[in-house]
Amino acid sequence: MSDAHFQFDVVVVGAGPAGIAAACAAAEFSDRVAAVDDTPWLGGQIWRGEQARPKQSPAQQWLEKFRKCGATVLDRTSVIAAPEAGLLLAEHADGPREIRWQKLILATGARELFLPFPGWTLPNVIGPGGLQALVKNGWPISGKRVVICGTGPLLLAVANGLRSYGAKIVSINEQASWGALAGFGFGLLKHPAKLFQGAGIGMGIFGVPFRCGTWAVKAEGDEAVRSVTLTNGSKTWTEECDVLACGFNLAPNVELPVAVGCDLQRGFVRVDLMQATTVKNVFCAGEPTGIGGADCALTEGQIAGYAANEQSPRAEELFAERDKWHAFREALAQTYALRPELKKLATDETLLCRCEDVTLGRVRQFSGWREAKLLTRCGMGSCQGRVCGAAAKIVLGWGAESVRPPVLPARVGSLITTENQR
Ligand SMILES: Cc1cc2nc3c(=O)[nH]c(=O)nc-3n(C[C@H](O)[C@H](O)[C@H](O)COP(=O)(O)OP(=O)(O)OC[C@H]3O[C@@H](n4cnc5c(N)ncnc54)[C@H](O)[C@@H]3O)c2cc1C
């Protein structure tokens, strides 16, 4: 193997909880396992920076297990294309890489979902998860007034985290109704660990106004956001802030699975009981199969790792646990389903594609995503449609008909290598 050419029995793309669990399980039965991730750390979104903490958390235990399992780590390596069966093309700072596999496990996770509304592109309007990541990396938040809105359990977790860094949380505004949240809370009785986690967060944000059935309709400011207008459908009011954290739960990273040829089902990668996709020898685990949280990702990852080594009995031992997390995943989807009002927040003047400055009004003139893309350049900027494409799916009901490489932004040199492989 040279620095640019790699060959493994099992390649796992993504080193979040799903990928780490998959690599650990696969490495029990194979000496040639690799985990590939575009970040410089292990653990994906939820466990970033966890390595530095001495405590015996489940995250630490999994990271420790992974370090000892013998899998090769290819970090800072973005998989950008899958030109043929058994081959991935990736990009590293040192240049393009070619990674050959016998079995492939896709554990590419999810990203935050943003929906456009007037003012959503102002500086300091940011996704809650992104804000949390910035703050963990040293972005100063102490004393800043933060309004949090959107949907999903991340809103409360982020509020709690930001408060511990000294942020002044003005309010938390969840678009889901109180009824939906109460039903979800009741269901948590079946998951005592989650209930305990929720109680800890609740104590951390004690005293902060928490509203359900409330969403942002407009952000205003100059060189940065200064205020946000909120509504509960009958009453509308404005709150001043220095930072607006707004995100609508998560969207699965299905671009690479689609590029590999995997079928989707209701927007997620279709898998069977063994986490096998519709493509031979390709498995998928974690958020691309459904937004279910880290425990669900860990269980699916282990099943995929065993199944990729044809260890069905070991995989089957985990089916009951996965069923439990799938019920939790279903409850999450129902509780945090987006209300129809959110699709109508953007006006014709609101930017849909912030990379290429394309308004919703311009995009709306076309019949679908492909035509709008060709004629306006929407989705062709640095996010490659990962933000506006996901928003167009909700706001306009359009899906991307196909995925073209690169699935992540890449250098021209890497693309030339990709073309040469075709
Ligand atoms: C910004 C953000 C913050 C979050 N914060 C929290 C939190 O505080 N608490 C919480 O409970 N949950 C949080 N979540 C949700 C949590 O990340 C998931 O529930 C869980 O980690 C899913 O695990 P996963 O392994 O499926 O995916 P992830 O943890 O997302 O891991 C996927 C990994 O794959 C890598 N990857 C994707 N595509 C490629 C590619 N083409 N090439 C190479 N690498 C690739 C990604 O960089 C990532 O490291 C957050 C999610 C996001 C998006």
PDBQT file of the ligand as one rigid body, heavy atoms in Angstrom, charges set to zero:
ROOT
HETATM    1  C1  LIG A 501     -23.686  19.723  14.470  1.00  0.00    +0.000 C 
HETATM    2  C2  LIG A 501     -24.266  18.586  15.302  1.00  0.00    +0.000 A 
HETATM    3  C3  LIG A 501     -24.146  18.596  16.687  1.00  0.00    +0.000 A 
HETATM    4  C4  LIG A 501     -24.678  17.562  17.456  1.00  0.00    +0.000 A 
HETATM    5  N1  LIG A 501     -24.578  17.622  18.823  1.00  0.00    +0.000 NA
HETATM    6  C5  LIG A 501     -25.155  16.657  19.571  1.00  0.00    +0.000 A 
HETATM    7  C6  LIG A 501     -25.133  16.723  21.006  1.00  0.00    +0.000 A 
HETATM    8  O1  LIG A 501     -24.578  17.637  21.598  1.00  0.00    +0.000 OA
HETATM    9  N2  LIG A 501     -25.772  15.744  21.700  1.00  0.00    +0.000 N 
HETATM   10  C7  LIG A 501     -26.410  14.703  21.073  1.00  0.00    +0.000 A 
HETATM   11  O2  LIG A 501     -26.992  13.843  21.741  1.00  0.00    +0.000 OA
HETATM   12  N3  LIG A 501     -26.437  14.607  19.729  1.00  0.00    +0.000 NA
HETATM   13  C8  LIG A 501     -25.842  15.559  18.967  1.00  0.00    +0.000 A 
HETATM   14  N4  LIG A 501     -25.918  15.479  17.607  1.00  0.00    +0.000 N 
HETATM   15  C9  LIG A 501     -26.550  14.288  17.009  1.00  0.00    +0.000 C 
HETATM   16  C10 LIG A 501     -25.535  13.143  17.009  1.00  0.00    +0.000 C 
HETATM   17  O3  LIG A 501     -24.410  13.539  16.271  1.00  0.00    +0.000 OA
HETATM   18  C11 LIG A 501     -26.059  11.886  16.380  1.00  0.00    +0.000 C 
HETATM   19  O4  LIG A 501     -27.265  11.500  16.998  1.00  0.00    +0.000 OA
HETATM   20  C12 LIG A 501     -25.100  10.702  16.481  1.00  0.00    +0.000 C 
HETATM   21  O5  LIG A 501     -23.796  11.095  16.747  1.00  0.00    +0.000 OA
HETATM   22  C13 LIG A 501     -25.120   9.932  15.198  1.00  0.00    +0.000 C 
HETATM   23  O6  LIG A 501     -23.970   9.154  15.038  1.00  0.00    +0.000 OA
HETATM   24  P1  LIG A 501     -23.486   8.742  13.578  1.00  0.00    +0.000 P 
HETATM   25  O7  LIG A 501     -22.291   7.894  13.782  1.00  0.00    +0.000 OA
HETATM   26  O8  LIG A 501     -24.630   8.192  12.799  1.00  0.00    +0.000 OA
HETATM   27  O9  LIG A 501     -23.105  10.090  12.839  1.00  0.00    +0.000 OA
HETATM   28  P2  LIG A 501     -22.015  11.238  13.134  1.00  0.00    +0.000 P 
HETATM   29  O10 LIG A 501     -21.686  11.333  14.547  1.00  0.00    +0.000 OA
HETATM   30  O11 LIG A 501     -22.527  12.445  12.432  1.00  0.00    +0.000 OA
HETATM   31  O12 LIG A 501     -20.698  10.716  12.375  1.00  0.00    +0.000 OA
HETATM   32  C14 LIG A 501     -20.576  10.699  10.971  1.00  0.00    +0.000 C 
HETATM   33  C15 LIG A 501     -19.127  10.959  10.621  1.00  0.00    +0.000 C 
HETATM   34  O13 LIG A 501     -18.937  10.725   9.229  1.00  0.00    +0.000 OA
HETATM   35  C16 LIG A 501     -18.089  11.711   8.700  1.00  0.00    +0.000 C 
HETATM   36  N5  LIG A 501     -18.372  11.774   7.246  1.00  0.00    +0.000 N 
HETATM   37  C17 LIG A 501     -19.553  12.023   6.640  1.00  0.00    +0.000 A 
HETATM   38  N6  LIG A 501     -19.406  11.961   5.293  1.00  0.00    +0.000 NA
HETATM   39  C18 LIG A 501     -18.108  11.662   5.058  1.00  0.00    +0.000 A 
HETATM   40  C19 LIG A 501     -17.338  11.477   3.870  1.00  0.00    +0.000 A 
HETATM   41  N7  LIG A 501     -17.900  11.552   2.650  1.00  0.00    +0.000 N 
HETATM   42  N8  LIG A 501     -16.029  11.227   3.985  1.00  0.00    +0.000 NA
HETATM   43  C20 LIG A 501     -15.441  11.104   5.214  1.00  0.00    +0.000 A 
HETATM   44  N9  LIG A 501     -16.117  11.276   6.376  1.00  0.00    +0.000 NA
HETATM   45  C21 LIG A 501     -17.445  11.541   6.299  1.00  0.00    +0.000 A 
HETATM   46  C22 LIG A 501     -18.506  12.966   9.471  1.00  0.00    +0.000 C 
HETATM   47  O14 LIG A 501     -17.522  13.963   9.461  1.00  0.00    +0.000 OA
HETATM   48  C23 LIG A 501     -18.714  12.400  10.869  1.00  0.00    +0.000 C 
HETATM   49  O15 LIG A 501     -17.516  12.437  11.616  1.00  0.00    +0.000 OA
HETATM   50  C24 LIG A 501     -25.363  16.488  16.818  1.00  0.00    +0.000 A 
HETATM   51  C25 LIG A 501     -25.477  16.469  15.422  1.00  0.00    +0.000 A 
HETATM   52  C26 LIG A 501     -24.942  17.504  14.653  1.00  0.00    +0.000 A 
HETATM   53  C27 LIG A 501     -25.098  17.453  13.147  1.00  0.00    +0.000 C 
ENDROOT
TORSDOF 0
